[in-house]
Amino acid sequence: MIRLFEQHNIRKQRELDGIWSFITEEGAEYRIPVPGCWEQNPELLNYRGKGTYTRKVYIQEKTNIRLEFKGVSHTADVYFDDEFIVHHYNAFTAFCGIIMNVEPGEHVIRVKVDNSFSEESSLHVPNDYYTYGGFNRTVVLEEIKDVYLKNIHFEPHKDKDGWKAKISIDVENLSDEEKNAEVTITLADKIFHVNGLLEGKSIAILELVESFENVREWFVLKPELYLLKAELKCDGVVMDDLTDRVGFREVEVKGRRLLLNGKSVFLKGFNRHEDYGTLGSAVPFQVMMQDLDMMREMGANAVRTCHYPNDERFLDLCDEKGMLVWEENHARGFDLEKMMNPHFDEQCRDCIDEMIYQHFNHPSIVIWGILNECASETEEGRQKYKMQYEQIKSLDTSRPTTSATCRHFKDWC
């Protein structure tokens, strides 16, 4: 299961879950489930280092391939038919690679994975939660045209006249030629159109602001969700589609109160790690649902994704159940020495960029958090907090930001 709703009717999409071949640095060979942490195998229980996953795929007709990895722990280098495609660091954000003009027939995907601790890894460090190895989330193969819908971004706002929403669509042109793009948006029984000229090898952001009457608001424990659908045409030919799920809700802070749609809410909830029994961080959907059901039964209305971005399916469940979410970037309990790692700023910046870009539309997320219990009592540490708060505000002004501290009498909060 990729999401809790269908994202595509036009674009071909399939999961690559199942058994992959795996070989360690020392040459030991295994068959490993994906998603799954390699520590599930008794012989790899304490294995820390590098390993290579391999799987063959069959392509029916010539096409462009988009490979999306929802989570690989913690560093991945992806190859397609031995050609390097993409590098990514961080187990808890998705990434993708695109391969152009793939011929019909059998092809080989190879992913080199590393969960070792080193100076190059500033966020995955020995901590009070485990850094597993392997694919902790699903892998998706998509067939896309030369022009496709990269992302859709929904930002609702309520004023005296009712609900309005800014909708932004990222359209990527992989070809060298200019393209005339037309995107049709369907939301809450209304249809809109937006057009744009795409230069070759470029990404265009098409925007519109529209009003919505008689929509039902998303509220804590009383969620109302809508499907936001986009269809792309180029020169009259249907190219792609993309669906996301959104809610009409607005978050603000007044004094010491958190307001949702103008009504004060008091957060009662849990910190939750994506870690379960013998399965590690590759948490099955059934467990996610059970976690939320137990939280609800105990009277909770909120959950904090300590200490990293969570699986989209868990956020989808929070959207459905009306659970408020404090989602945070990946850093926990760092002293100043760890925060001064030469890769720290860049890896934090990438994590925040990806977290907000990928999870912006979830109405359940009402707070962005950063840097849990890090060196906020030091001048150098405070500058890093300031830099990350400013980065978040440059990406999203619609939600408050915060951080948890254990330095109550020394830090700046």
C-alpha positions in Angstrom: 0.0 0.0 0.0 1.5 3.3 -1.1 -1.1 5.7 0.3 -4.6 5.3 1.7 -6.1 6.6 -1.5 -5.4 6.2 -5.3 -3.0 8.9 -6.5 -3.1 8.0 -10.2 -5.5 6.8 -12.8 -3.4 7.7 -15.9 0.1 7.3 -14.7 1.2 3.6 -14.4 2.4 2.8 -10.9 3.5 -0.4 -9.1 5.1 -1.3 -5.8 8.4 -3.2 -5.9 7.8 -4.8 -2.5 8.8 -8.4 -2.0 12.0 -10.4 -1.8 15.2 -8.7 -3.0 18.7 -10.2 -3.2 21.1 -8.8 -0.7 24.9 -9.1 -0.3 27.1 -7.8 2.5 30.5 -6.1 2.1 32.0 -9.5 3.1 30.1 -11.2 0.3 27.5 -13.1 2.3 24.3 -13.5 0.3 20.7 -13.3 1.6 17.1 -13.0 0.4 15.6 -10.0 2.2 12.0 -8.7 2.3 11.4 -5.1 1.2 10.2 -3.2 3.1 12.2 -4.7 5.9 15.3 -4.1 8.1 18.1 -6.5 7.5 18.4 -7.0 11.2 15.2 -9.2 10.9 17.6 -11.9 9.7 19.2 -13.5 12.7 22.6 -13.6 11.0 22.4 -9.8 10.4 21.1 -8.8 13.8 24.1 -6.6 14.7 25.3 -5.9 11.2 26.4 -2.3 10.7 28.0 -1.4 7.4 27.3 -1.6 3.7 25.2 -4.0 1.6 23.7 -4.1 -1.9 20.1 -4.9 -2.8 19.3 -6.2 -6.3 16.0 -6.8 -8.1 15.1 -7.3 -11.7 12.1 -5.6 -13.3 10.4 -6.1 -16.6 9.3 -3.1 -18.8 6.6 -3.7 -21.4 7.2 -0.8 -23.7 9.7 2.1 -24.1 9.1 4.7 -21.4 10.6 7.0 -18.8 10.9 5.4 -15.3 10.5 7.2 -12.0 11.8 5.2 -9.1 10.6 6.5 -5.7 12.1 5.2 -2.5 9.9 6.1 0.5 12.7 5.4 3.0 16.1 3.7 3.0 18.3 3.6 6.1 20.4 5.6 6.1 22.4 6.2 2.9 21.5 5.0 -0.5 23.1 5.0 -4.0 20.8 3.8 -6.7 21.9 2.2 -10.0 19.7 1.2 -13.0 21.4 -1.3 -15.3 24.7 -0.4 -13.6 24.2 3.3 -14.4 24.3 5.6 -11.3 20.9 7.4 -10.8 20.7 9.1 -7.4 22.3 9.4 -4.0 20.3 10.1 -0.8 21.0 10.5 2.9 18.4 10.1 5.7 16.2 7.1 6.5 13.0 9.1 7.0 12.4 11.1 3.9 11.5 9.9 0.4 13.6 10.4 -2.7 13.4 9.5 -6.4 15.4 9.1 -9.5 14.3 9.3 -13.2 15.6 7.1 -16.0 14.8 8.3 -19.5 13.9 6.2 -22.6 14.0 2.8 -21.0 13.7 0.1 -23.6 11.3 -2.9 -23.3 12.7 -5.9 -21.5 14.4 -7.0 -18.3 16.3 -4.4 -16.3 18.3 -4.5 -13.0 17.8 -2.1 -10.0 20.7 -2.1 -7.6 20.8 -0.1 -4.4 23.9 0.2 -2.2 22.9 0.9 1.4 25.0 2.0 4.3 23.9 2.2 8.0 27.3 2.8 9.5 28.3 5.6 11.8 30.9 8.0 10.5 31.6 11.7 10.2 29.7 11.7 6.9 26.5 10.9 8.8 25.7 13.7 11.2 22.1 12.8 12.0 22.2 9.0 12.2 24.4 8.5 15.2 24.4 6.2 18.3 21.4 7.3 20.2 18.5 6.0 22.4 16.7 4.7 19.3 18.3 2.4 16.8 19.6 3.1 13.3 18.5 0.1 11.3 19.8 -1.0 7.9 17.7 -1.5 4.7 14.4 -0.4 3.2 12.2 0.8 6.0 9.5 1.9 3.6 8.1 0.9 0.3 9.6 1.3 -3.2 7.5 2.5 -6.2 8.1 2.2 -9.9 6.2 4.7 -12.2 6.1 5.2 -15.9 6.0 8.8 -16.8 5.8 10.9 -20.0 8.3 13.6 -20.9 6.1 16.1 -19.1 4.6 15.1 -15.7 3.1 16.4 -12.5 5.9 16.6 -9.9 3.9 17.9 -7.0 0.7 19.7 -5.9 0.6 22.1 -3.0 -2.6 23.2 -1.1 -2.7 26.1 1.3 -6.2 27.0 2.7 -7.1 30.2 4.4 -10.3 31.5 5.9 -11.3 35.2 5.9 -14.6 37.1 6.5 -15.9 35.9 3.1 -15.2 32.2 3.7 -12.6 29.7 2.7 -10.0 30.3 0.0 -7.1 28.2 -1.1 -3.8 28.7 -3.0 -3.1 25.8 -5.2 0.4 25.4 -6.7 1.3 22.7 -9.2 4.9 21.7 -10.1 5.1 20.6 -13.7 8.4 19.2 -14.9 9.4 19.1 -18.6 12.1 16.4 -19.1 12.4 17.0 -22.8 14.4 19.7 -24.7 11.4 21.2 -26.4 9.0 23.9 -25.2 5.6 22.6 -24.1 2.2 24.2 -23.7 0.8 22.8 -20.4 -2.8 22.9 -19.3 -3.7 21.6 -15.8 -7.3 20.9 -14.8 -8.0 21.0 -11.1 -11.0 19.3 -9.4 -11.7 20.0 -5.8 -15.0 20.1 -3.7 -17.2 19.8 -6.8 -15.4 22.7 -8.5 -13.3 22.6 -11.6 -10.5 25.1 -12.5 -7.9 25.4 -15.3 -4.4 26.9 -15.3 -2.0 27.1 -18.2 1.6 27.7 -18.7 4.5 27.6 -21.2 7.3 25.1 -20.1 10.8 25.6 -21.4 12.9 22.6 -22.2 14.5 20.8 -19.2 12.7 22.9 -16.6 10.1 22.9 -13.8 7.3 25.4 -13.9 5.1 26.3 -10.9 1.5 27.0 -12.0 -0.6 28.8 -9.3 -4.2 29.8 -8.7 -6.2 31.1 -5.8 -9.9 30.1 -5.6 -12.8 30.5 -3.2 -14.8 27.6 -1.8 -18.3 27.9 -0.5 -20.1 25.4 1.8 -17.0 23.2 2.4 -16.8 21.2 5.6 -13.9 22.1 7.9 -11.3 19.6 9.0 -11.2 19.6 12.8 -9.6 17.6 15.6 -11.4 14.2 15.9 -13.9 15.5 13.4 -12.0 15.3 10.1 -13.4 16.2 6.7 -11.2 15.4 3.8 -11.4 16.2 0.0 -9.6 14.7 -3.0 -7.6 17.3 -4.9 -7.2 16.0 -8.4 -5.0 17.4 -11.2 -4.9 16.3 -14.8 -2.2 17.5 -17.2 -2.5 18.0 -21.0 0.2 19.2 -23.3 -1.0 20.6 -26.7 -4.3 18.9 -26.1 -2.9 15.4 -25.3 -3.4 13.9 -21.8 0.0 13.3 -20.2 -0.4 12.7 -16.5 -2.5 12.9 -13.4 -2.0 13.4 -9.6 -4.4 13.2 -6.7 -3.7 14.3 -3.1 -6.0 14.5 -0.1 -6.6 17.8 1.7 -8.6 19.5 4.4 -9.9 23.0 5.0 -8.3 24.0 8.3 -6.2 26.9 9.6 -3.7 27.0 12.4 -2.6 30.0 14.5 -1.1 30.8 17.8 -2.5 33.6 20.0 -0.7 34.1 23.3 -0.3 30.7 24.8 -3.2 29.2 22.9 -3.2 27.0 19.8 -6.2 27.8 17.6 -7.6 25.4 14.9 -10.1 27.2 12.7 -10.3 29.9 15.3 -11.1 27.5 18.2 -8.7 26.8 21.0 -7.4 23.2 21.2 -5.4 21.6 24.0 -3.0 18.9 22.9 -3.2 15.6 24.7 -1.0 13.0 23.2 2.0 10.8 22.8 5.6 10.7 21.5 5.8 7.8 19.0 8.8 6.1 17.5 8.5 4.2 14.2 9.9 1.0 15.8 8.1 -2.2 16.5 9.3 -5.5 18.1 11.3 -7.7 15.8 10.4 -5.6 12.7 12.5 -2.5 13.6 11.6 0.7 11.7 9.8 -1.1 8.8 6.5 -0.7 10.7 3.6 -2.4 8.9 0.4 -0.5 8.2 -1.6 -2.7 10.6 0.6 -1.6 13.5 0.3 2.1 12.6 -3.5 1.7 12.7 -3.3 -0.2 16.0 -1.1 2.5 17.5 -3.6 5.3 16.6 -6.6 3.3 17.8 -5.0 2.8 21.2 -4.1 6.5 21.4 -7.7 7.4 20.6 -9.0 4.9 23.2 -6.9 6.6 25.9 -8.3 10.0 25.0 -5.4 11.4 23.0 -6.0 14.0 20.2 -2.3 14.5 19.2 0.9 12.6 18.4 4.5 13.8 18.0 6.7 12.0 15.4 9.8 11.9 17.6 12.4 12.4 16.3 12.0 12.3 12.5 9.5 12.6 9.6 7.0 9.7 9.6 5.7 7.3 7.0 3.1 9.0 4.8 0.6 6.3 5.5 0.7 7.1 9.2 0.1 10.7 8.4 -2.8 9.6 6.1 -4.3 7.8 9.1 -3.9 10.9 11.3 -5.7 12.9 8.6 -8.6 10.4 8.6 -8.9 10.1 12.4 -8.5 13.8 13.1 -5.3 13.4 15.2 -3.1 16.5 15.4 0.5 16.0 14.5 3.7 17.6 15.6 6.2 16.5 13.0 9.9 17.2 13.4 13.1 17.0 11.5 15.8 14.4 12.3 18.1 15.4 15.2 17.9 14.3 18.8 19.9 15.0 22.0 22.9 16.5 20.2 25.6 18.4 22.2 27.5 21.2 20.5 30.2 18.9 19.3 27.7 16.9 17.3 26.0 20.0 16.0 29.4 21.3 14.7 29.8 18.3 12.4 30.7 19.7 9.0 27.7 17.9 7.4 25.2 18.9 10.0 23.8 22.1 8.5 23.4 20.6 5.0 21.9 17.3 6.1 19.4 19.1 8.4 18.5 21.5 5.6 17.8 18.7 3.2 15.7 16.9 5.8 13.6 20.0 6.4 13.2 20.7 2.7 12.0 17.2 2.0 9.8 16.9 5.0 7.8 20.0 4.2 7.8 19.5 0.5 6.5 16.0 0.8 4.1 16.4 3.8 2.8 20.0 3.4 -0.8 18.9 2.4 -1.5 16.8 5.5 -4.2 18.8 7.5 -3.3 16.8 10.6 0.2 18.4 10.7 -0.3 21.5 12.8 3.3 22.1 14.1 6.8 21.7 12.6 9.4 20.8 15.2 13.2 20.8 15.1 16.3 19.7 17.0 14.9 17.8 20.0 16.9 18.6 23.2 20.0 19.8 21.4 22.5 22.4 22.5 20.2 25.4 22.6 21.9 26.8 25.7 25.0 27.7 23.6 25.5 30.6 21.3 26.6 28.5 18.4 23.7 26.1 19.0 21.2 28.9 19.1 22.4 30.1 15.7 21.6 26.7 14.3 18.1 26.8 15.8 17.6 30.3 14.4 18.7 29.1 10.9 16.4 26.2 10.9 13.4 28.2 12.1 14.0 30.7 9.4 14.3 27.9 6.8 10.9 26.5 7.8 9.2 29.9 7.7 10.6 30.4 4.2 8.8 27.2 3.2 5.6 27.4 5.2 4.1 30.4 7.1 0.9 28.6 7.8 2.1 26.5 10.8 3.9 27.4 14.0 7.3 25.9 14.8 8.7 24.6 18.0 11.3 22.4 19.6 11.5 20.3 22.8 14.1 21.2 25.4 15.6 19.7 28.5 17.7 22.8 29.2 14.8 24.8 30.8 16.9 27.3 32.7 19.7 27.9 30.2 18.4 28.0 26.7 16.7 30.8 24.8 13.1 29.4 24.6 
